[in-house]
Amino acid sequence: MKFAERLKALFKLGTAPEELFNDLCDLLVEGDIGTTLAFKATEELRAACARGRISEERQVKAALKAILAPYARPALIEPPVTGPGCFLVLGVNGVGKTTTIAKLAFFFGKDGRDRTIVLAAGDTFRAAAIDQLKIHGERLGVRVVAQEQGSDPGAVIFDALESEGTGSGILVIADTAGRMHTKQNLVKELAKIDKIINARVPREAYRKLLVVDATTGRNAVAQAEAFRDAVEVDALVVTKYDSTAKGGIVLAAAYELGIPTAFIGSGERYEDFSVFNPDSFLNDFIGLP
């Protein structure tokens, strides 16, 4: 049952106001927004309802939406109009990283801009990741720069950035390994890749996107924290949003880690991908029309 449906059911129980707030706090925690934000939002809602003498369901939900709105932070991620650009795509194995890269290529390939999109198979630790990216490249008609399994990921991304010349309207969307043996290896690997990209792409045209699976709940927040500690993360891309009854990780990542959300993925088709809309997200999360 979606969080919004459980919230609606809570109002139908006709419980006393204090019990309602206690149950709401529990629901928010179960909705993956995190214990601290859940308590904070509940206390603010309790005060807002008392101050405005609010008790009707729609009014309470509207007040809750206003309280959560600052944590539904969008990130505007766009390639440069001219010159080189690079999106470095991060994330653990299994979150839908390769499919997200293909969706990004499709999304920015149909925006009417005259640019060359190149995919870089930087996850050289998994042969399947390289093969999957090549398949997507063939379907999309997009060039994929790849080397053999076990190759240096930095060299792959370097080749991709140099493939069309850094002065052209090129957007490189680069895959990265989803797992390192230790956090130190992760930091070292990403630091090397980061240095290569920074030397060839203006900072304003370089973005690091972390892909997280909405169905993994609080694990996604833990992943975001680990990658943020390894390398600056510009925004989240949330996948499998259609499969989850929650989605509060979007709010938790912004509140706890300061990471906004750029895109939402739902489904396997390339078209099942959209820019994160805070208003629509909150309406869906809370159950407002």
N, C-alpha and C positions, 0 to 999 in steps of 0.2 A: 504494500500500500504506500502511495506517495506521501511525502510529508504533508502536503496540502490537504490530502484526504483525511489523514489522521488528525490534523488540526481542526478540520470541519467536524469530524466525529466528536472531538473533545468538547466543542461548543454545544453539541446536541445532548450531551450528558446532563446538562443543567446543573453542574456542580457549583458550589459556593465560590465566590471570586478568588479567595486565597488558594483554594485547592486548584482552581483553574490555572493560576500563575505557576504553582508548583509543578503541575502536570505539563504545562507549556515549556517550562525550563527543561524538564526531562526529554520532551520531544525535540527541542532544539539541539540538545546534546546528541541524541540519536540521529538527528539530521546532519551530523558531522561538522557543525560549526565550531565545536570545541567547548569545553566546560567554562572557560573564563568568559568568552563572548556570550555564551548562553545565559550565564548568571547576570552579566552586565545588561544584556538586552531585556531580560525579564524584569530586572529592577527598574530600568528606565520606562518600560511599558507599564508597570504597576503605578509608577508615579504619574505618567502621562494620563492614564485612565482615571486616576483619582483627581487629578487637577482639572481635567475636562469633563468629569463625570460620564465617562465613556463605558458602555457595557454591551452595546449592540455588536454583533459579530463582525460586520463589515467595518465598523469604525475601529474596532480593536485591531483587525488585520491591517487596516490602513496606517494605524499608529505604529504597528510592528514594522511595516514596510519602511516607514520614515526613519525608524531607529536603525534598521539594517542597511539602509541605502548607502551610507558612507563606506561600507565594506564591500559593496558590489562595484568594484573599481574596474573600469574598462581600460584597455591599452590600445592605442591606435598604432597598428603595425602596418606600414606600407613601404614598398621598395622605393628607392630613389627614382625620380623622373629621368635623370640622366646619370651616367657614370655607373660604376660597379656597386653592387649591394650583396649582402650575404646574410642569410638566416641560418644560424647554427641550431640544429634541432637536437635537444637533449631528452633523456628519459630512460627509465629502466626497461629491460626486456618485457614484452607482453602488454605494453600499454597502448599499442597501436601507432608506434612512432613512424614506421615505414609507410603505412597507409596515410598518416597525417602529412608526411612529406609530399606524397602524390596529390593529396587534396589541396595543399598549399600551391603546388605547381599548377593545378587545374584552376584554382581560384584566381591566381594572379595572371594566368595565361589568358583569361577571358575578360579582363578589365579594360580592354581597348587600348592599352599602352603598347608602344612598339619596343619590346624588350626581348632579349634572349634568356631563356630559363635553362639552367644547367643543374642537374642533380649530382651530388658528390657522395659516393658510397663510402663514407668515412667509418662505418662500422665494419672494420676489416677482421674482427674476431669471429664473426659468424658468416659462414659462406651463404647461409639462407638469406641473410639481410642483403647481401650484394645481389643475389639472384632475384629477390623480390623487387628490389629497386629497379633492376634492369627490365623486369616485366612491366612495371608501372611506366617506365620511360618509353617502352615500345607502344603501349596503349595510348599514351598521351602525346607521342611524337616529340618527346623531349630527350635531349642528349644526357646520357649518364656517364660520368667519369668514374672509372673503377680500376682497381688493381687486384692482384691475387689475395686470397685470404691470408692474413698474417702480415700484410704490408703495413707500412707506416701510415696511419690515418692522416697525419699532417701533410704528408707528401701527396696524398689523394686530393685533399682540399686545396693544396697549393696548385696542383695541376688544373683543377676545376676553375680556380680563379684566373689562371693564366690562359685558359682554353680559348677564350674569345677576345682577350686583350682587356686590361683593366680600364681602358678609356671608353669602352663601349657600354651600351645599356644592357649589362648582364646582371642577372640575379642568380646567385649560387645558393641552392638550398642543400645544406650539408647534413648528412646523417652522422651520428656518433655512436660509439659503443654503449650498450645498455648496462654493462656490468664490468666492473674492475675487481681484481682480487682484494684490494684494500682501498680505503678512502684516499690514502696517500697516492696510490697509482692513479686514481680518478683525478685528483687535483693536478698531478704532474702532466697527465695526458691532455686535460682540458686547457691547462696553462700554455702548453706548447702550441696547441691549435689556435688558441686565442691570440697568441703572439703573431702567428703566421697571418691570420686574417687582419689583425689591426695594422700590420705593415702594408697591406694592399687595399684596404677598404676604409673609407672615412668613417669615423665613429658613428656619425648620424645615420649611416647607411648599413650599419651592422647591428643585428639583433639576435639575442639568444632566447630561444623559445623552449620552454620545458613542457613536455607532453605528460599529462597525468590521466589516469583512468578513474572516472567518476565512481565506478562501482567498488573501488578499493577503500573508499572512505578516508579515515584518518591516516592510513598508510601513505596516501598521496601527499598529505601535508608533510609527513616525515621525509618523503622523497624530495619534496620541494626544498625543505630545509637543508638536506645534504648537498643538493646541487647548488643551492644559493651559497653555501659555505665554500664550495669548490670554485665557483665562477659566478659572476654577476648574472642573474636571471632577469630578463626584461619583462617577460610575461608568460602566463600559462596558456596551454591549449588543452582543453578538457575533452577527452574522448568518451565514447559510450554513454553519453548523457541520456540517451533514450532508454537505456537499460537500468537506470538507477532510480530508486524511490527517494533519493536524498538530494545531493548536489551542494550541500553546505560547505564543501571544501573550497569553493570559490570565495566564500566569505571568510573562511578560516585563514586561507593563504594571504589574503589582503590584510586581515587584522593582525595575525601573528607574525607574518614574514614581510609584509609590505609589497607582496607580489600581485600585480593586477592580472586580469584575464583578457586575452585577445580574441580567442576563437573557441567555438563550441562545435564538437563533432558528434554526429548521431547517425549511425548506420554505416554501411560499407560502400555506398556509392560515392563517387567523387563530389556529387552535388550536395551530399549530406554534411554540409560544413557552412558555418555562418560566423559573422562577426559577433562577438559577445555584446548583447544588449542588456544593460543593467535593469531597465524598467521591465522588460519582458521576462527576464530571469526571475526577478523578485515576485512578479505577479504569478508566475508559474509555481514558484517555490512556496508561496504563502497561500495561493488559491484565490487570487483576486481576478476579476474579469478584465 
